[in-house]
Amino acid sequence: MVRNTPFYVSEKNKKSFAADLKTIHHAAAESTGFSNMLEVKEKWDKVYLNAMKRRNDNWDVNCPIFKFSMTVCRAFYTTNAIESLNSQYRSINTGRPVFPSEEALKKVFNLEYSSLRKNGR
C-alpha cells in the first residue's frame, strides 16, 4: 500500500502527499497512526478521493505493524534488488505459462538467478 497509494496522486502533489503518508507509517503507536491517517484522509479526500480509501478500509489489516519497533518495520520493506529479481522471475513465467513439474520450474529459476549474478544485476 505504501507504493500503490501515490499512483492516485498527480506529480505536483506527490512530495507533500508522501510526507503526509510518512506521518502514518512513522507513528509510534497504532492510535497515533490511525489519527494521522484520518487527518491525511480528510486533507486529501477532496482532491484524490480514492487515494486513501483502501487504506481506511483495510486499517485492521495494516495496524499490526505498529506492534513492532521501527528497526523491525524497516526490515519488512523489500529492497529494489528483491523486486528486480521478482520482476525477472515474472518475465520467465509469462514466457512459459506451464511447467511440466515443480522441479522444472526450480531449475529455470536457478538458471535465471545464475545468469543475473554473472551479469552483475
C-alpha positions as CSV (number, residue, x, y, z in Angstrom):
1,M,0.0,0.0,0.0
2,V,2.9,2.3,0.6
3,R,3.9,2.2,-3.1
4,N,0.4,1.9,-4.6
5,T,-1.3,4.9,-2.9
6,P,0.7,7.6,-4.7
7,F,-0.4,6.3,-8.1
8,Y,-3.7,8.1,-7.4
9,V,-1.9,11.4,-6.9
10,S,-0.6,13.9,-9.5
11,E,3.1,14.6,-9.8
12,K,2.8,18.1,-8.5
13,N,1.3,16.9,-5.1
14,K,3.3,13.6,-4.7
15,K,6.0,15.1,-2.4
16,S,3.6,16.6,0.1
17,F,1.3,13.6,-0.1
18,A,4.3,11.3,0.6
19,A,5.3,13.5,3.5
20,D,1.8,13.1,4.9
21,L,1.9,9.4,4.4
22,K,5.1,9.2,6.4
23,T,3.3,10.6,9.4
24,I,1.1,7.5,9.4
25,H,3.9,5.0,8.9
26,H,6.3,6.5,11.3
27,A,3.8,6.9,14.1
28,A,4.9,5.4,17.4
29,A,1.6,3.8,18.3
30,E,-1.4,2.4,16.5
31,S,-3.7,5.1,17.9
32,T,-1.4,7.9,16.7
33,G,-1.1,6.3,13.2
34,F,-4.9,6.0,12.9
35,S,-5.5,9.6,13.9
36,N,-2.8,10.7,11.4
37,M,-4.4,8.5,8.8
38,L,-7.8,10.2,9.4
39,E,-6.1,13.7,9.2
40,V,-4.4,12.8,5.9
41,K,-7.6,11.3,4.5
42,E,-9.5,14.4,5.4
43,K,-6.9,16.6,3.8
44,W,-6.6,14.7,0.5
45,D,-10.1,13.3,0.1
46,K,-11.4,16.5,-1.5
47,V,-8.8,16.2,-4.3
48,Y,-8.0,12.5,-4.5
49,L,-11.0,10.5,-3.3
50,N,-9.5,7.0,-4.0
51,A,-6.0,7.7,-2.6
52,M,-6.8,6.9,1.0
53,K,-10.0,4.8,0.6
54,R,-8.3,1.4,0.6
55,R,-6.0,2.4,3.5
56,N,-9.0,3.4,5.6
57,D,-11.0,0.3,4.6
58,N,-8.1,-2.1,5.4
59,W,-6.8,-0.4,8.6
60,D,-7.4,-3.6,10.6
61,V,-5.0,-5.5,8.2
62,N,-2.3,-2.8,8.4
63,C,-2.4,-1.9,12.1
64,P,-0.5,-5.0,13.4
65,I,2.8,-3.4,12.1
66,F,2.7,-0.9,14.9
67,K,3.4,-3.7,17.4
68,F,7.0,-3.9,16.1
69,S,9.9,-1.5,16.6
70,M,10.9,0.8,13.8
71,T,14.0,-1.3,13.2
72,V,11.9,-4.4,12.5
73,C,9.4,-2.4,10.4
74,R,12.2,-1.2,8.1
75,A,13.2,-4.9,7.5
76,F,9.6,-5.6,6.3
77,Y,10.0,-3.3,3.3
78,T,11.5,-5.0,0.3
79,T,14.6,-3.7,-1.5
80,N,14.9,-2.9,-5.1
81,A,17.2,-5.9,-5.6
82,I,14.5,-8.3,-4.4
83,E,11.9,-6.5,-6.6
84,S,14.2,-6.7,-9.6
85,L,14.6,-10.5,-9.1
86,N,10.9,-10.9,-8.7
87,S,10.4,-9.0,-11.9
88,Q,12.8,-11.3,-13.7
89,Y,11.0,-14.3,-12.4
90,R,7.7,-13.0,-13.6
91,S,9.1,-12.4,-17.0
92,I,10.2,-16.1,-17.1
93,N,6.8,-17.2,-16.1
94,T,5.0,-15.2,-18.7
95,G,7.1,-16.8,-21.4
96,R,6.4,-20.3,-20.2
97,P,2.9,-20.4,-18.7
98,V,3.0,-24.2,-18.0
99,F,5.9,-26.1,-16.5
100,P,5.9,-29.9,-16.6
101,S,6.9,-30.2,-12.9
102,E,7.9,-28.2,-9.9
103,E,11.5,-29.4,-10.4
104,A,11.5,-27.9,-13.9
105,L,10.3,-24.5,-12.5
106,K,13.0,-24.6,-9.9
107,K,15.7,-25.3,-12.5
108,V,14.6,-22.4,-14.7
109,F,14.6,-20.0,-11.7
110,N,18.0,-21.2,-10.7
111,L,19.4,-20.7,-14.2
112,E,17.9,-17.2,-14.4
113,Y,19.4,-16.4,-11.0
114,S,22.8,-17.7,-12.1
115,S,22.7,-15.6,-15.2
116,L,21.7,-12.5,-13.3
117,R,24.6,-13.0,-10.9
118,K,27.1,-13.4,-13.8
119,N,25.8,-10.2,-15.4
120,G,26.1,-8.3,-12.1
121,R,22.5,-7.4,-11.8
